[in-house]
Amino acid sequence: MTRKLDQQTCLKEVHEADHVRPRRSLLVGGAALMTAGTIRSAVAAVGQKKPAIGPLGPLPEPPPAFTAGPIKQGRGSQLAGRVAVVTGAARGIGRAIAVEYAANGADVVALDIAGPVSPVADAVPASGDELEETVRQIRAFGRNAMAIKADIRQIAALRAAAEQVIAHFGRIDILVANAAIQGWKPLLEMDDADWDDQIENNLNGTSRTLRAFVPHMIDRHGGRVLIVSSMQGRHGTRNGASYSASKWGLIGLMKSAAMEFAPYGMTVNAIIPGLVGTALTLNPQRLVAVEQQAHHKVKGDVTAAQAWRDRARSEVQPVGWLRPEDISPIAVFLASDASALTTGAEFEVNGGDSALMT
């Protein structure tokens, strides 16, 4: 059954106790959303129970979903009692985030296609064994884990996965949309598949991920959505136009979703990694691209060690590329209570590339 929420219902549900209720599929549409002014007025109207004293008198106390709360130890890293869903979790950044969540107390669902996605993708496809290894590492921290094989391009499969998570865990608190592919080819040499497959998986697949899982999160105040973009979504990429376009689109998707989901006490943010050493990047075509960037020409085969050293010489922080475990800590903060007033924002983790951009 589908229903729309009016403004009073939105506020009521933000204030309801944090407990599991029967799943209701919700339309996040215009009638369900509040303007910023309406939100401020409503919060002021309902938030009178613990007034702080300001220079002009008592101040309203905001609802729990709209404040990071008082200072307490570890509040930016505590995820105990949360359930997280991470896509593209068989390896790389997705695995690192999933395992880092478990290390900080969350139960984690690792979702991955664990197989071929497209012939235009340069990386060797993830495998079922890699997905099971992610689950093993989650459980090593004493947390519950579930592996789900699903294609983010298929919304029916994603909706079935969401139902499976709810049936097993009873809740979804955190969603990380990370799954992506990358291929390299000059724009004028691309076939339709070279362009379409990366847009379909990276951008359209991410929007389907939100459309499938977020309806299960709306009833719980304080939900967290993270979208993994890329520094290649902040600038152009020679011979990588489709990937850059897909990752640029994710930033617009993130900002729009932040506006739409805010009335439900949810935050939506983007993590923007720089070059990270994963299967997506440590392949011959990507190493050649690194050497071309460093020397404008390439002679012979390129080793990973050579590319790392050559790139490190020109970086702000002298590393050739980051590790997945360098990206995952920011995902913990953005999933925690401490990030309650952080939404619609981009968080770059790139070894100093941000210092070179305006």
N, C-alpha and C positions, 0 to 999 in steps of 0.2 A: 504494500500500500504506500502511496506517495502522498505527501502533504506539504503545504507551504507554511512557513512560520511567520507570524506577524511580529511586530517589534516587541510587544509585551512578552510574548512567548520566548523570544530570543533572550531577553533579560532574565526571565524566570529560570530558563534552563542553564544560563551561565551561573546562577546562584545555587542550583540544586546540589545536594550532597554528591560526593564523588563515589557513586556506586553503579553497578552494572544494571541496566534496564534492558528489556526486550528491544531488539534492533528495529529501528524505524528508518526506512529509506527516505531521505529528505532531498527536496529540490533546493539547491542553493541558487536562488534566483533573485530578481529585482525586488519582489515583495518581501523576501526574507532579510533583506539587507538594510542597514541603517546608515544614514549619513553620519559624518564625523560629529556634527553638531547634535544630532539626536543621541548618539552614544554618550557624549559628554553630559547632556542634560539628564539622561536616564541614570547614568552612573551617579551623578550628583544627587538625584532624587532618592536613590535606594541606599546610598552609602553613608548612613548617618550613625551607624551603631558604635563606632570607635573613633570619635572625632579627635583629630590632632589639633593643637592650638597654634595658629599662625598669628602674624602681627595684626590681622584684622578680625580675629576671632576663630571659632572652630572651623576645621576643614573637613570635607567629606572623606570617608574611608572608602577607597575603591573596592570593587568585588575581588575575590582572590585571583581570578584569572587575569586581572588587569594590574597586577603589582608583583614585583619580585619578592615582596615581603621583607621582614627584618633581616639584618645581618646574622648569618649563622655559618658555622664551619662547614666547608665543602658544599655549599648550596649550588654551586655551578657544576658539580660533578656527580651528584647523587641521583640515580635513576631507579632506585629500589622500588619494586612494585609496578613498574611500567612494562608495557609490551610494545616492542618496536618491530616494524616490518621494513626490511632493507632489500631493495631490488638490485640486481647485478651483484649479488653477494657471494658468488662462488669463488671470487678471487679479487685481488687488487684493492681499490679504495672501498668497494662495497664490503669485502670481507673485513678489512681493517675497522670500518665503522661498526659492523655487526659485533665483532669480538670486543672492541672497546666499550660498546654499550654493555655487554655481558660483564666485563671487568668492573663496571660501575653499577651493577645491580639489576639490569634489565633482563627480561626474557626476550628472546629474539627469534623472529621468523626470517629465514634466509631464502629469498626468492630469486630464481635465476632460470633462464631458458636451458642452461646446461647443455648446449648443443649449437649447431650452426644457425646463424641468423641471416647472413647475406653473403653472396660471393664477392661483394665489393669490400667487405671488411678485411683488413690486413692481418689482424691477430688470429692466432689459432683459437677456435671456439673453446669456451669453458666446457668442462665435463661434469658428469654426475659425481665422479670421485672427488673433484675439487669442491663441489657443493657440500658433500658429506664431510669433507675436511673442515670446512667452515663451521658446520654444526658440531663437530668434535671439539674444536677450539672454544666455541661458546660454552659447551657443557663442561669443559675443563675448569671454567670459573664457577661451576656449581649452579648454572642457570638453566632454565628450560629452553629448548630449542626445537625448531621445526624447519624442515627443508620442503620447499614447494617448487616444483618445476612448472614454469608458466612463461608464456610469450607476452611481453608487455604491449605488443601490437594487437592483441586479441582481448577486447574488453570483456567478453563473456568469460574467458579463462581467468581474468583478474577478479571479476566479481565472484566467481566460484571460489577463488583463493581467499578473498576477503571473508566470505561466509565460513570457510574452513577455519580461518584464524579465530573468528568470533565463537564458533562452536567449541574450539579447543581451549582458548584462553579467556573468552568472555569479554574481551575489550581490545582496542587498539589505541595506544596513546601517542605513538611516534611513527611517522612515515618518512622514509628516506628514498627518494626517487633518484637512483644512481645509474641504472643500466644504460649503456651506450655502446655504439660501434663507431669505427673511424676507418675511412679509406682515403687514399691519396691519388689524385689525378687532376691535371689542369682543367679548368672550367670548360674550355673550348673543345677538349677531348672527351668530355664525359658523355656516356650514354645516359638515358633517363634513369636507369637503375642506380648509377653512381651518385646521382643527386637524390633521387626519391627515397632510396632505402635508408640513408642516414637521417633524413628529415622524418620519415615514417617511424623509425625506431626511437631516435633520441628526443624529438620534439613531440610528435603525436603520441608516442608510447608513454611519455611522461604525463601528458594531459589525461590519457586514459587511466594511468595509475592513480592520479588524484580523483578522477571521477568514480573509480571503483572503490577506493578505500576510505576517502574522506567522509562519505555519508555515514559510516560506522563510527566516526570520531566526533561528529558534531554534538552528540548528546553528552559528551564528557568535556567539561571546561578544561582549558589548559592544554589542548592538543598541540602537537608540534609537527610541522611539515618542513622537510629540508629537500631542496632540489640541488643536485650536483651539476653545476655548469662547467666552465673552463675559462682560463685566460684567453683561449682561442675564441671565446664568445665576446671578449672585450676588444679584440683587434682582428684584423684580417690575417689570413693564413695562405701563403702561396701554395697552390695545388691542394688546398684543403677547404675550398669555399663552402661545400655542403656541411661539413662538420662545424665550421665557424658559424654559419647561418643557423644551424640547429641549436648551438649553444647560446648564441645571442638571443634566439627566440625564447629559450628557457628563462632568461632574465625577465623578459616581458611577461611571461606566464607567471613567474613567481610574484611579481609586483601586483598583477591583477588578482591573483588568488589571495594575496595578503589582504587586499581591500575587501574581498568577498567573504573571507572566513573570519575576519576580525570580530564581527558581532557575536560569534560563538566562543569567544575567548581563545581562539587559535592563533598561532603565529606561523608565518611562512617566510622562509629565508633561503638564500642561495649560498652554497659553498663554491668558491671559484679557485680550484687548484691551478698551480702552474704545471710545469712538466713533471710528471710523476712516473717513476719506474714501474710499469705494469706490463701485462701482456699487450695492452692496447698501444703502448709506446715502444717497448723493447722488441721491435721487429725490424727487419732490414730496411724497409722504406722509411720508417721514422728515424732511424739512425742516419740514413743518408740525408734526410731533411735537416737534422741537427748539424751535420758536417757542412752542408751547403750554407747554413746560416752563419757558421763560424768562419768558413774559408771561401765561400761563393763558388767552390768547385770541389769535386770529389774524385780521388784517384784510388781505384781498387776497392776491395771490400772494407767495410767499416766495422770495427769491433765496438762492443759496448763500452769497454774501458777507454778506448781512444775518444769516442764521442763524449763520454762523461768528462774527461780531462779538458778537451777543447772547449766544451761549453762552460765548464766551471771558471775558466780564465776570464770570461766576459760577464759573469754574473755578479750581482751585488753581494750576495752571500756565496762564497766560493764552493758551491756544490753543482754538479752537472745536472742532477734532477733530484727531486724529493722522493721519499719513500711513502707508501700508503699510510704508514703509522704516523707520519708527520701531518696528515690531513685529518685523521680521526678525532683528535682531541677537541677541535672546534665544534665537531658534530655533537659531542657530549654537552658542551655548554649550551648550544642552541636547542638541545632537547630538554634542558633542565628548567627548573622553576626560575632560575636566575635570569633567564632570557625573556621573561614575561612581557616586557615592554620593547622587545626587539622584533620587528617584523617588517617585511618588504625590503630587507637589506641584503647587501652582498658582502661576503667575507672572503677575502683573497688570502690564500696561503700559497706563496709562490717563491720563497727564498729571496725576496727583495725586488721582484719585477714590478711591484706596485710603485716603487720609488721612481721608476723610469717613465711612468704614465701620468698624464694629467687628467 
